[in-house]
Amino acid sequence: MSVLDEELIKVANLFGSEDAVAVVRSLKKIGEATDEIIANDLKTVKEVRLNSVRKILYKLYDHGLVSCTRVRDEKTGWFIFYWRLQPDQLDAFIRSRKKRALDKLKQRLDFERNHTFFVCKTDLDIRVTFEEGMESSFKCAKCANQLESSENAGMITVLEARVQKLEAELSR
Ligand SMILES: [Zn+2]
């Protein structure tokens, strides 16, 4: 799978379903297609109802990820819609999501760097800052055991690596 393919699948996943991924894949393969062509193409992989295909296309269209050309059917007089992926828009969409993720990661990293943490040896979900620990005399809110200070250097290393990776991806 190429990078674009992977990104495409990630984006389609954001739209909530395997069906969306299938529609995006199909559209990428065919290039330009009507909802019926897509639904037919999908039949070989998985059954997606025409109605679902349409809903997914409208959602992608709302986010500017697909474009649409209207052609009037000369026999019926109805409009036929041809859909096509918008790779540039897709790229912009992915970048803006990555930027948001990067901001959040940086905030988290700052928080980890600027605080000391205390944990309960029994309740793994209990983790408080020094300030929060002070308020409860360093007793666990669940089992009332004494909290112990916890090293977060490992966590900081992981966060730093993720920040670096995202920054590198965004600088391309
Ligand atoms: Zn506890």
Backbone and ligand atoms as CSV (ligand in chain L), in Angstrom:
chain,resi,resn,atom,element,x,y,z
A,1,MET,N,N,0.844,-1.211,0.000
A,1,MET,CA,C,0.000,0.000,0.000
A,1,MET,C,C,0.873,1.253,0.000
A,2,SER,N,N,0.553,2.222,-0.837
A,2,SER,CA,C,1.303,3.482,-0.851
A,2,SER,C,C,0.908,4.328,0.356
A,3,VAL,N,N,1.685,5.403,0.571
A,3,VAL,CA,C,1.382,6.291,1.692
A,3,VAL,C,C,-0.023,6.876,1.527
A,4,LEU,N,N,-0.326,7.322,0.305
A,4,LEU,CA,C,-1.639,7.914,0.071
A,4,LEU,C,C,-2.750,6.918,0.395
A,5,ASP,N,N,-2.526,5.664,0.007
A,5,ASP,CA,C,-3.518,4.638,0.310
A,5,ASP,C,C,-3.778,4.540,1.795
A,6,GLU,N,N,-2.676,4.492,2.558
A,6,GLU,CA,C,-2.814,4.368,4.010
A,6,GLU,C,C,-3.555,5.568,4.581
A,7,GLU,N,N,-3.193,6.763,4.089
A,7,GLU,CA,C,-3.829,7.985,4.568
A,7,GLU,C,C,-5.316,7.966,4.226
A,8,LEU,N,N,-5.597,7.521,3.006
A,8,LEU,CA,C,-6.990,7.440,2.561
A,8,LEU,C,C,-7.820,6.575,3.496
A,9,ILE,N,N,-7.240,5.446,3.848
A,9,ILE,CA,C,-7.961,4.513,4.698
A,9,ILE,C,C,-8.171,5.124,6.076
A,10,LYS,N,N,-7.146,5.845,6.560
A,10,LYS,CA,C,-7.274,6.504,7.869
A,10,LYS,C,C,-8.410,7.508,7.834
A,11,VAL,N,N,-8.446,8.290,6.749
A,11,VAL,CA,C,-9.490,9.303,6.630
A,11,VAL,C,C,-10.867,8.646,6.590
A,12,ALA,N,N,-10.958,7.611,5.769
A,12,ALA,CA,C,-12.245,6.926,5.648
A,12,ALA,C,C,-12.671,6.370,7.003
A,13,ASN,N,N,-11.701,5.912,7.777
A,13,ASN,CA,C,-11.998,5.402,9.119
A,13,ASN,C,C,-12.598,6.490,10.004
A,14,LEU,N,N,-12.143,7.727,9.782
A,14,LEU,CA,C,-12.683,8.844,10.559
A,14,LEU,C,C,-14.165,9.007,10.294
A,15,PHE,N,N,-14.569,8.580,9.116
A,15,PHE,CA,C,-15.979,8.698,8.793
A,15,PHE,C,C,-16.776,7.523,9.320
A,16,GLY,N,N,-16.125,6.773,10.141
A,16,GLY,CA,C,-16.859,5.893,11.035
A,16,GLY,C,C,-17.119,4.466,10.643
A,17,SER,N,N,-16.819,4.066,9.442
A,17,SER,CA,C,-17.221,2.698,9.150
A,17,SER,C,C,-16.314,2.026,8.136
A,18,GLU,N,N,-16.369,0.702,8.147
A,18,GLU,CA,C,-15.676,-0.099,7.142
A,18,GLU,C,C,-16.245,0.215,5.770
A,19,ASP,N,N,-17.544,0.502,5.732
A,19,ASP,CA,C,-18.180,0.806,4.461
A,19,ASP,C,C,-17.535,2.030,3.813
A,20,ALA,N,N,-17.234,3.034,4.639
A,20,ALA,CA,C,-16.613,4.253,4.114
A,20,ALA,C,C,-15.250,3.931,3.521
A,21,VAL,N,N,-14.512,3.057,4.212
A,21,VAL,CA,C,-13.199,2.649,3.701
A,21,VAL,C,C,-13.376,1.944,2.356
A,22,ALA,N,N,-14.377,1.070,2.273
A,22,ALA,CA,C,-14.629,0.323,1.037
A,22,ALA,C,C,-14.989,1.274,-0.105
A,23,VAL,N,N,-15.821,2.274,0.190
A,23,VAL,CA,C,-16.233,3.236,-0.838
A,23,VAL,C,C,-15.025,4.024,-1.339
A,24,VAL,N,N,-14.192,4.497,-0.414
A,24,VAL,CA,C,-13.013,5.276,-0.803
A,24,VAL,C,C,-12.060,4.419,-1.643
A,25,ARG,N,N,-11.861,3.178,-1.218
A,25,ARG,CA,C,-10.990,2.272,-1.978
A,25,ARG,C,C,-11.497,2.073,-3.395
A,26,SER,N,N,-12.796,1.839,-3.479
A,26,SER,CA,C,-13.412,1.587,-4.775
A,26,SER,C,C,-13.279,2.819,-5.679
A,27,LEU,N,N,-13.544,3.975,-5.115
A,27,LEU,CA,C,-13.471,5.223,-5.879
A,27,LEU,C,C,-12.048,5.479,-6.352
A,28,LYS,N,N,-11.105,5.118,-5.508
A,28,LYS,CA,C,-9.701,5.321,-5.870
A,28,LYS,C,C,-9.338,4.426,-7.049
A,29,LYS,N,N,-9.867,3.202,-7.028
A,29,LYS,CA,C,-9.576,2.227,-8.079
A,29,LYS,C,C,-10.222,2.647,-9.400
A,30,ILE,N,N,-11.494,3.050,-9.328
A,30,ILE,CA,C,-12.249,3.344,-10.554
A,30,ILE,C,C,-11.926,4.737,-11.109
A,31,GLY,N,N,-11.645,5.678,-10.226
A,31,GLY,CA,C,-11.384,7.046,-10.669
A,31,GLY,C,C,-12.619,7.904,-10.552
A,32,GLU,N,N,-13.529,7.748,-11.531
A,32,GLU,CA,C,-14.778,8.523,-11.468
A,32,GLU,C,C,-15.943,7.551,-11.611
A,33,ALA,N,N,-16.942,7.691,-10.754
A,33,ALA,CA,C,-18.013,6.700,-10.787
A,33,ALA,C,C,-19.306,7.234,-10.188
A,34,THR,N,N,-20.410,6.645,-10.593
A,34,THR,CA,C,-21.700,6.952,-9.959
A,34,THR,C,C,-21.841,6.075,-8.723
A,35,ASP,N,N,-22.823,6.417,-7.884
A,35,ASP,CA,C,-23.056,5.613,-6.678
A,35,ASP,C,C,-23.374,4.157,-7.027
A,36,GLU,N,N,-24.089,3.953,-8.151
A,36,GLU,CA,C,-24.444,2.583,-8.546
A,36,GLU,C,C,-23.225,1.774,-8.978
A,37,ILE,N,N,-22.349,2.447,-9.724
A,37,ILE,CA,C,-21.126,1.757,-10.159
A,37,ILE,C,C,-20.318,1.334,-8.935
A,38,ILE,N,N,-20.244,2.233,-7.962
A,38,ILE,CA,C,-19.494,1.918,-6.735
A,38,ILE,C,C,-20.131,0.738,-6.001
A,39,ALA,N,N,-21.449,0.807,-5.835
A,39,ALA,CA,C,-22.151,-0.268,-5.124
A,39,ALA,C,C,-21.930,-1.609,-5.829
A,40,ASN,N,N,-21.957,-1.595,-7.171
A,40,ASN,CA,C,-21.713,-2.825,-7.940
A,40,ASN,C,C,-20.299,-3.328,-7.765
A,41,ASP,N,N,-19.371,-2.386,-7.802
A,41,ASP,CA,C,-17.966,-2.746,-7.647
A,41,ASP,C,C,-17.728,-3.388,-6.285
A,42,LEU,N,N,-18.426,-2.861,-5.265
A,42,LEU,CA,C,-18.228,-3.350,-3.900
A,42,LEU,C,C,-18.777,-4.762,-3.711
A,43,LYS,N,N,-19.740,-5.144,-4.547
A,43,LYS,CA,C,-20.381,-6.451,-4.378
A,43,LYS,C,C,-19.378,-7.590,-4.323
A,44,THR,N,N,-18.257,-7.442,-5.056
A,44,THR,CA,C,-17.262,-8.511,-5.060
A,44,THR,C,C,-16.536,-8.600,-3.717
A,45,VAL,N,N,-16.478,-7.461,-2.998
A,45,VAL,CA,C,-15.745,-7.431,-1.730
A,45,VAL,C,C,-16.710,-7.587,-0.549
A,46,LYS,N,N,-17.687,-6.703,-0.498
A,46,LYS,CA,C,-18.677,-6.770,0.576
A,46,LYS,C,C,-19.935,-6.035,0.143
A,47,GLU,N,N,-21.045,-6.510,0.628
A,47,GLU,CA,C,-22.330,-5.921,0.253
A,47,GLU,C,C,-22.530,-4.600,0.993
A,48,VAL,N,N,-22.595,-3.493,0.240
A,48,VAL,CA,C,-22.929,-2.205,0.845
A,48,VAL,C,C,-24.146,-1.673,0.112
A,49,ARG,N,N,-25.194,-1.373,0.845
A,49,ARG,CA,C,-26.429,-0.927,0.190
A,49,ARG,C,C,-26.214,0.409,-0.509
A,50,LEU,N,N,-26.894,0.551,-1.645
A,50,LEU,CA,C,-26.773,1.764,-2.447
A,50,LEU,C,C,-27.022,3.007,-1.592
A,51,ASN,N,N,-28.003,2.901,-0.730
A,51,ASN,CA,C,-28.346,4.005,0.163
A,51,ASN,C,C,-27.169,4.394,1.062
A,52,SER,N,N,-26.454,3.392,1.564
A,52,SER,CA,C,-25.281,3.648,2.413
A,52,SER,C,C,-24.172,4.281,1.592
A,53,VAL,N,N,-23.976,3.763,0.377
A,53,VAL,CA,C,-22.945,4.325,-0.500
A,53,VAL,C,C,-23.212,5.808,-0.692
A,54,ARG,N,N,-24.479,6.156,-0.979
A,54,ARG,CA,C,-24.856,7.554,-1.177
A,54,ARG,C,C,-24.552,8.400,0.052
A,55,LYS,N,N,-24.974,7.904,1.213
A,55,LYS,CA,C,-24.761,8.661,2.467
A,55,LYS,C,C,-23.279,8.933,2.683
A,56,ILE,N,N,-22.459,7.916,2.425
A,56,ILE,CA,C,-21.008,8.076,2.610
A,56,ILE,C,C,-20.462,9.117,1.632
A,57,LEU,N,N,-20.919,9.042,0.387
A,57,LEU,CA,C,-20.464,10.008,-0.624
A,57,LEU,C,C,-20.843,11.433,-0.220
A,58,TYR,N,N,-22.051,11.620,0.285
A,58,TYR,CA,C,-22.494,12.965,0.701
A,58,TYR,C,C,-21.626,13.487,1.841
A,59,LYS,N,N,-21.318,12.586,2.770
A,59,LYS,CA,C,-20.478,12.988,3.912
A,59,LYS,C,C,-19.092,13.418,3.437
A,60,LEU,N,N,-18.511,12.592,2.572
A,60,LEU,CA,C,-17.181,12.918,2.032
A,60,LEU,C,C,-17.235,14.230,1.259
A,61,TYR,N,N,-18.340,14.433,0.561
A,61,TYR,CA,C,-18.530,15.661,-0.225
A,61,TYR,C,C,-18.607,16.883,0.700
A,62,ASP,N,N,-19.315,16.747,1.799
A,62,ASP,CA,C,-19.434,17.818,2.800
A,62,ASP,C,C,-18.073,18.281,3.299
A,63,HIS,N,N,-17.140,17.332,3.366
A,63,HIS,CA,C,-15.797,17.659,3.848
A,63,HIS,C,C,-14.849,17.978,2.697
A,64,GLY,N,N,-15.389,18.068,1.493
A,64,GLY,CA,C,-14.573,18.431,0.342
A,64,GLY,C,C,-13.610,17.337,-0.092
A,65,LEU,N,N,-13.857,16.110,0.351
A,65,LEU,CA,C,-12.918,15.034,0.034
A,65,LEU,C,C,-13.233,14.349,-1.288
A,66,VAL,N,N,-14.450,14.541,-1.769
A,66,VAL,CA,C,-14.778,14.086,-3.130
A,66,VAL,C,C,-15.433,15.249,-3.871
A,67,SER,N,N,-15.261,15.256,-5.192
A,67,SER,CA,C,-15.967,16.246,-5.997
A,67,SER,C,C,-17.077,15.526,-6.749
A,68,CYS,N,N,-17.955,16.309,-7.342
A,68,CYS,CA,C,-19.128,15.731,-7.963
A,68,CYS,C,C,-19.436,16.475,-9.256
A,69,THR,N,N,-19.658,15.708,-10.323
A,69,THR,CA,C,-20.068,16.305,-11.597
A,69,THR,C,C,-21.471,15.820,-11.934
A,70,ARG,N,N,-22.324,16.767,-12.333
A,70,ARG,CA,C,-23.706,16.421,-12.656
A,70,ARG,C,C,-23.861,16.313,-14.164
A,71,VAL,N,N,-24.449,15.218,-14.620
A,71,VAL,CA,C,-24.701,15.069,-16.052
A,71,VAL,C,C,-26.166,14.691,-16.219
A,72,ARG,N,N,-26.859,15.367,-17.175
A,72,ARG,CA,C,-28.275,15.042,-17.365
A,72,ARG,C,C,-28.413,13.821,-18.272
A,73,ASP,N,N,-29.175,12.856,-17.780
A,73,ASP,CA,C,-29.450,11.670,-18.577
A,73,ASP,C,C,-30.467,12.057,-19.649
A,74,GLU,N,N,-30.081,11.885,-20.923
A,74,GLU,CA,C,-30.956,12.364,-22.000
A,74,GLU,C,C,-32.254,11.597,-22.096
A,75,LYS,N,N,-32.219,10.318,-21.721
A,75,LYS,CA,C,-33.450,9.511,-21.801
A,75,LYS,C,C,-34.432,9.866,-20.690
A,76,THR,N,N,-33.953,9.879,-19.473
A,76,THR,CA,C,-34.866,10.074,-18.340
A,76,THR,C,C,-35.010,11.545,-17.962
A,77,GLY,N,N,-34.042,12.375,-18.353
A,77,GLY,CA,C,-34.070,13.777,-17.955
A,77,GLY,C,C,-33.537,13.992,-16.541
A,78,TRP,N,N,-33.189,12.905,-15.867
A,78,TRP,CA,C,-32.665,13.023,-14.508
A,78,TRP,C,C,-31.176,13.305,-14.527
A,79,PHE,N,N,-30.703,13.832,-13.404
A,79,PHE,CA,C,-29.274,14.067,-13.270
A,79,PHE,C,C,-28.568,12.812,-12.784
A,80,ILE,N,N,-27.413,12.570,-13.360
A,80,ILE,CA,C,-26.561,11.487,-12.864
A,80,ILE,C,C,-25.344,12.158,-12.227
A,81,PHE,N,N,-24.971,11.680,-11.037
A,81,PHE,CA,C,-23.839,12.281,-10.334
A,81,PHE,C,C,-22.606,11.392,-10.456
A,82,TYR,N,N,-21.523,11.994,-10.907
A,82,TYR,CA,C,-20.244,11.286,-10.982
A,82,TYR,C,C,-19.327,11.796,-9.881
A,83,TRP,N,N,-18.814,10.869,-9.117
A,83,TRP,CA,C,-17.977,11.213,-7.959
A,83,TRP,C,C,-16.527,10.911,-8.228
A,84,ARG,N,N,-15.661,11.712,-7.608
A,84,ARG,CA,C,-14.227,11.537,-7.793
A,84,ARG,C,C,-13.512,11.979,-6.511
A,85,LEU,N,N,-12.462,11.264,-6.145
A,85,LEU,CA,C,-11.688,11.663,-4.957
A,85,LEU,C,C,-10.935,12.953,-5.228
A,86,GLN,N,N,-10.748,13.747,-4.200
A,86,GLN,CA,C,-9.975,14.983,-4.292
A,86,GLN,C,C,-8.694,14.842,-3.486
A,87,PRO,N,N,-7.629,14.298,-4.100
A,87,PRO,CA,C,-6.415,14.014,-3.318
A,87,PRO,C,C,-5.844,15.255,-2.628
A,88,ASP,N,N,-5.896,16.436,-3.282
A,88,ASP,CA,C,-5.345,17.650,-2.661
A,88,ASP,C,C,-6.096,18.009,-1.397
A,89,GLN,N,N,-7.414,17.950,-1.494
A,89,GLN,CA,C,-8.251,18.266,-0.334
A,89,GLN,C,C,-7.985,17.279,0.783
A,90,LEU,N,N,-7.788,16.059,0.344
A,90,LEU,CA,C,-7.527,14.989,1.298
A,90,LEU,C,C,-6.258,15.308,2.072
A,91,ASP,N,N,-5.261,15.761,1.334
A,91,ASP,CA,C,-3.988,16.098,1.946
A,91,ASP,C,C,-4.171,17.231,2.964
A,92,ALA,N,N,-4.915,18.267,2.566
A,92,ALA,CA,C,-5.163,19.398,3.468
A,92,ALA,C,C,-5.915,18.940,4.713
A,93,PHE,N,N,-6.868,18.062,4.501
A,93,PHE,CA,C,-7.677,17.535,5.598
A,93,PHE,C,C,-6.799,16.769,6.590
A,94,ILE,N,N,-5.941,15.922,6.041
A,94,ILE,CA,C,-5.049,15.128,6.885
A,94,ILE,C,C,-4.085,16.038,7.648
A,95,ARG,N,N,-3.545,17.053,6.939
A,95,ARG,CA,C,-2.606,17.973,7.595
A,95,ARG,C,C,-3.256,18.711,8.753
A,96,SER,N,N,-4.490,19.174,8.542
A,96,SER,CA,C,-5.130,19.926,9.621
A,96,SER,C,C,-5.404,19.021,10.823
A,97,ARG,N,N,-5.731,17.776,10.560
A,97,ARG,CA,C,-5.942,16.834,11.674
A,97,ARG,C,C,-4.624,16.546,12.399
A,98,LYS,N,N,-3.561,16.417,11.616
A,98,LYS,CA,C,-2.258,16.164,12.228
A,98,LYS,C,C,-1.819,17.348,13.081
A,99,LYS,N,N,-2.082,18.570,12.584
A,99,LYS,CA,C,-1.728,19.758,13.355
A,99,LYS,C,C,-2.446,19.773,14.689
A,100,ARG,N,N,-3.724,19.432,14.640
A,100,ARG,CA,C,-4.504,19.399,15.879
A,100,ARG,C,C,-3.943,18.352,16.841
A,101,ALA,N,N,-3.618,17.181,16.289
A,101,ALA,CA,C,-3.059,16.109,17.119
A,101,ALA,C,C,-1.727,16.558,17.724
A,102,LEU,N,N,-0.930,17.274,16.920
A,102,LEU,CA,C,0.365,17.755,17.395
A,102,LEU,C,C,0.195,18.745,18.551
A,103,ASP,N,N,-0.750,19.673,18.413
A,103,ASP,CA,C,-1.015,20.637,19.492
A,103,ASP,C,C,-1.361,19.918,20.786
A,104,LYS,N,N,-2.222,18.920,20.678
A,104,LYS,CA,C,-2.640,18.175,21.866
A,104,LYS,C,C,-1.458,17.453,22.499
A,105,LEU,N,N,-0.647,16.826,21.649
A,105,LEU,CA,C,0.524,16.105,22.146
A,105,LEU,C,C,1.480,17.032,22.877
A,106,LYS,N,N,1.686,18.234,22.314
A,106,LYS,CA,C,2.595,19.202,22.929
A,106,LYS,C,C,2.075,19.660,24.283
A,107,GLN,N,N,0.758,19.878,24.353
A,107,GLN,CA,C,0.153,20.255,25.639
A,107,GLN,C,C,0.390,19.161,26.674
A,108,ARG,N,N,0.160,17.934,26.229
A,108,ARG,CA,C,0.333,16.797,27.122
A,108,ARG,C,C,1.788,16.688,27.585
A,109,LEU,N,N,2.692,16.881,26.642
A,109,LEU,CA,C,4.120,16.814,26.938
A,109,LEU,C,C,4.507,17.880,27.969
A,110,ASP,N,N,4.023,19.104,27.772
A,110,ASP,CA,C,4.277,20.186,28.734
A,110,ASP,C,C,3.781,19.791,30.115
A,111,PHE,N,N,2.579,19.250,30.147
A,111,PHE,CA,C,1.960,18.849,31.413
A,111,PHE,C,C,2.820,17.797,32.112
A,112,GLU,N,N,3.288,16.812,31.341
A,112,GLU,CA,C,4.122,15.753,31.923
A,112,GLU,C,C,5.449,16.322,32.426
A,113,ARG,N,N,6.021,17.258,31.658
A,113,ARG,CA,C,7.309,17.835,32.038
A,113,ARG,C,C,7.200,18.700,33.285
A,114,ASN,N,N,6.067,19.383,33.450
A,114,ASN,CA,C,5.933,20.369,34.518
A,114,ASN,C,C,5.264,19.850,35.784
A,115,HIS,N,N,4.995,18.550,35.816
A,115,HIS,CA,C,4.353,17.996,37.011
A,115,HIS,C,C,5.072,16.747,37.492
A,116,THR,N,N,4.904,16.477,38.787
A,116,THR,CA,C,5.338,15.194,39.324
A,116,THR,C,C,4.072,14.402,39.599
A,117,PHE,N,N,4.173,13.100,39.442
A,117,PHE,CA,C,2.964,12.282,39.548
A,117,PHE,C,C,3.064,11.245,40.655
A,118,PHE,N,N,1.899,10.902,41.163
A,118,PHE,CA,C,1.792,9.893,42.211
A,118,PHE,C,C,0.761,8.859,41.802
A,119,VAL,N,N,1.087,7.588,42.075
A,119,VAL,CA,C,0.197,6.505,41.648
A,119,VAL,C,C,-0.103,5.553,42.801
A,120,CYS,N,N,-1.192,4.786,42.609
A,120,CYS,CA,C,-1.526,3.728,43.550
A,120,CYS,C,C,-0.998,2.417,42.982
A,121,LYS,N,N,-0.347,1.610,43.809
A,121,LYS,CA,C,0.216,0.346,43.334
A,121,LYS,C,C,-0.886,-0.660,42.973
A,122,THR,N,N,-2.068,-0.493,43.576
A,122,THR,CA,C,-3.169,-1.425,43.332
A,122,THR,C,C,-4.072,-0.960,42.192
A,123,ASP,N,N,-4.474,0.305,42.257
A,123,ASP,CA,C,-5.405,0.811,41.246
A,123,ASP,C,C,-4.610,1.512,40.145
A,124,LEU,N,N,-4.501,0.805,39.030
A,124,LEU,CA,C,-3.619,1.290,37.976
A,124,LEU,C,C,-4.144,2.549,37.279
A,125,ASP,N,N,-5.446,2.838,37.460
A,125,ASP,CA,C,-6.009,4.015,36.804
A,125,ASP,C,C,-5.875,5.274,37.671
A,126,ILE,N,N,-5.340,5.112,38.883
A,126,ILE,CA,C,-5.155,6.281,39.756
A,126,ILE,C,C,-3.772,6.889,39.526
A,127,ARG,N,N,-3.779,8.112,39.033
A,127,ARG,CA,C,-2.512,8.831,38.792
A,127,ARG,C,C,-2.813,10.309,38.999
A,128,VAL,N,N,-2.194,10.912,39.991
A,128,VAL,CA,C,-2.502,12.313,40.307
A,128,VAL,C,C,-1.228,13.157,40.312
A,129,THR,N,N,-1.418,14.461,40.159
A,129,THR,CA,C,-0.268,15.367,40.241
A,129,THR,C,C,0.052,15.611,41.711
A,130,PHE,N,N,1.204,16.202,41.963
A,130,PHE,CA,C,1.603,16.526,43.334
A,130,PHE,C,C,0.531,17.380,44.012
A,131,GLU,N,N,0.037,18.401,43.279
A,131,GLU,CA,C,-0.979,19.307,43.823
A,131,GLU,C,C,-2.239,18.549,44.217
A,132,GLU,N,N,-2.690,17.637,43.329
A,132,GLU,CA,C,-3.880,16.837,43.632
A,132,GLU,C,C,-3.620,15.908,44.814
A,133,GLY,N,N,-2.419,15.352,44.880
A,133,GLY,CA,C,-2.048,14.460,45.965
A,133,GLY,C,C,-2.079,15.167,47.310
A,134,MET,N,N,-1.606,16.405,47.305
A,134,MET,CA,C,-1.611,17.220,48.526
A,134,MET,C,C,-3.008,17.305,49.131
A,135,GLU,N,N,-3.988,17.515,48.224
A,135,GLU,CA,C,-5.372,17.712,48.685
A,135,GLU,C,C,-5.926,16.479,49.378
A,136,SER,N,N,-5.436,15.289,49.006
A,136,SER,CA,C,-5.970,14.067,49.614
A,136,SER,C,C,-4.942,13.411,50.529
A,137,SER,N,N,-3.953,14.177,50.967
A,137,SER,CA,C,-2.873,13.657,51.809
A,137,SER,C,C,-2.222,12.419,51.191
A,138,PHE,N,N,-2.185,12.398,49.875
A,138,PHE,CA,C,-1.569,11.293,49.136
A,138,PHE,C,C,-2.179,9.938,49.460
A,139,LYS,N,N,-3.522,9.951,49.640
A,139,LYS,CA,C,-4.247,8.689,49.820
A,139,LYS,C,C,-4.996,8.383,48.529
A,140,CYS,N,N,-5.025,7.106,48.136
A,140,CYS,CA,C,-5.739,6.705,46.926
A,140,CYS,C,C,-7.239,6.925,47.112
A,141,ALA,N,N,-7.869,7.503,46.083
A,141,ALA,CA,C,-9.296,7.791,46.169
A,141,ALA,C,C,-10.129,6.509,46.165
A,142,LYS,N,N,-9.522,5.399,45.719
A,142,LYS,CA,C,-10.283,4.146,45.648
A,142,LYS,C,C,-10.049,3.250,46.855
A,143,CYS,N,N,-8.774,3.003,47.194
A,143,CYS,CA,C,-8.500,2.027,48.252
A,143,CYS,C,C,-7.876,2.667,49.497
A,144,ALA,N,N,-7.638,3.996,49.434
A,144,ALA,CA,C,-7.103,4.748,50.568
A,144,ALA,C,C,-5.664,4.379,50.932
A,145,ASN,N,N,-5.009,3.550,50.119
A,145,ASN,CA,C,-3.587,3.275,50.344
A,145,ASN,C,C,-2.751,4.521,50.078
A,146,GLN,N,N,-1.542,4.515,50.614
A,146,GLN,CA,C,-0.635,5.625,50.380
A,146,GLN,C,C,-0.178,5.632,48.916
A,147,LEU,N,N,-0.249,6.807,48.281
A,147,LEU,CA,C,0.234,6.904,46.904
A,147,LEU,C,C,1.746,6.971,46.892
A,148,GLU,N,N,2.328,6.480,45.794
A,148,GLU,CA,C,3.782,6.530,45.670
A,148,GLU,C,C,4.169,7.369,44.459
A,149,SER,N,N,5.308,8.061,44.580
A,149,SER,CA,C,5.712,8.905,43.457
A,149,SER,C,C,6.069,8.023,42.270
A,150,SER,N,N,5.809,8.550,41.110
A,150,SER,CA,C,5.961,7.747,39.901
A,150,SER,C,C,6.802,8.484,38.875
A,151,GLU,N,N,7.703,7.748,38.310
A,151,GLU,CA,C,8.620,8.272,37.296
A,151,GLU,C,C,7.865,8.431,35.974
A,152,ASN,N,N,8.019,9.567,35.294
A,152,ASN,CA,C,7.345,9.691,33.995
A,152,ASN,C,C,8.321,9.976,32.847
A,153,ALA,N,N,9.592,9.679,33.092
A,153,ALA,CA,C,10.593,9.913,32.040
A,153,ALA,C,C,10.282,9.078,30.802
A,154,GLY,N,N,9.804,7.851,31.020
A,154,GLY,CA,C,9.478,6.971,29.894
A,154,GLY,C,C,8.344,7.545,29.062
A,155,MET,N,N,7.324,8.013,29.771
A,155,MET,CA,C,6.176,8.636,29.119
A,155,MET,C,C,6.610,9.855,28.302
A,156,ILE,N,N,7.503,10.668,28.905
A,156,ILE,CA,C,7.983,11.876,28.220
A,156,ILE,C,C,8.744,11.491,26.948
A,157,THR,N,N,9.556,10.443,27.031
A,157,THR,CA,C,10.304,9.989,25.846
A,157,THR,C,C,9.347,9.569,24.727
A,158,VAL,N,N,8.309,8.834,25.105
A,158,VAL,CA,C,7.333,8.379,24.115
A,158,VAL,C,C,6.643,9.577,23.465
A,159,LEU,N,N,6.224,10.536,24.302
A,159,LEU,CA,C,5.536,11.721,23.778
A,159,LEU,C,C,6.448,12.532,22.868
A,160,GLU,N,N,7.705,12.675,23.290
A,160,GLU,CA,C,8.672,13.430,22.471
A,160,GLU,C,C,8.843,12.782,21.103
A,161,ALA,N,N,8.908,11.459,21.099
A,161,ALA,CA,C,9.084,10.738,19.828
A,161,ALA,C,C,7.875,10.968,18.923
A,162,ARG,N,N,6.683,10.949,19.526
A,162,ARG,CA,C,5.474,11.149,18.720
A,162,ARG,C,C,5.402,12.575,18.183
A,163,VAL,N,N,5.807,13.547,19.009
A,163,VAL,CA,C,5.833,14.953,18.567
A,163,VAL,C,C,6.801,15.089,17.391
A,164,GLN,N,N,7.989,14.498,17.533
A,164,GLN,CA,C,9.003,14.582,16.477
A,164,GLN,C,C,8.498,13.979,15.171
A,165,LYS,N,N,7.839,12.838,15.296
A,165,LYS,CA,C,7.350,12.130,14.109
A,165,LYS,C,C,6.319,13.004,13.382
A,166,LEU,N,N,5.377,13.554,14.153
A,166,LEU,CA,C,4.340,14.396,13.540
A,166,LEU,C,C,4.937,15.655,12.924
A,167,GLU,N,N,5.893,16.262,13.642
A,167,GLU,CA,C,6.534,17.478,13.119
A,167,GLU,C,C,7.248,17.180,11.802
A,168,ALA,N,N,7.895,16.019,11.755
A,168,ALA,CA,C,8.597,15.635,10.525
A,168,ALA,C,C,7.589,15.444,9.381
A,169,GLU,N,N,6.480,14.788,9.688
A,169,GLU,CA,C,5.457,14.554,8.657
A,169,GLU,C,C,4.868,15.868,8.159
A,170,LEU,N,N,4.695,16.829,9.071
A,170,LEU,CA,C,4.084,18.107,8.698
A,170,LEU,C,C,5.055,19.011,7.956
A,171,SER,N,N,6.365,18.763,8.108
A,171,SER,CA,C,7.334,19.642,7.440
A,171,SER,C,C,7.603,19.191,6.008
A,172,ARG,N,N,7.027,18.059,5.621
A,172,ARG,CA,C,7.240,17.563,4.257
A,172,ARG,C,C,6.511,18.432,3.250
L,1,ZN,ZN,ZN,-5.721,2.436,45.378
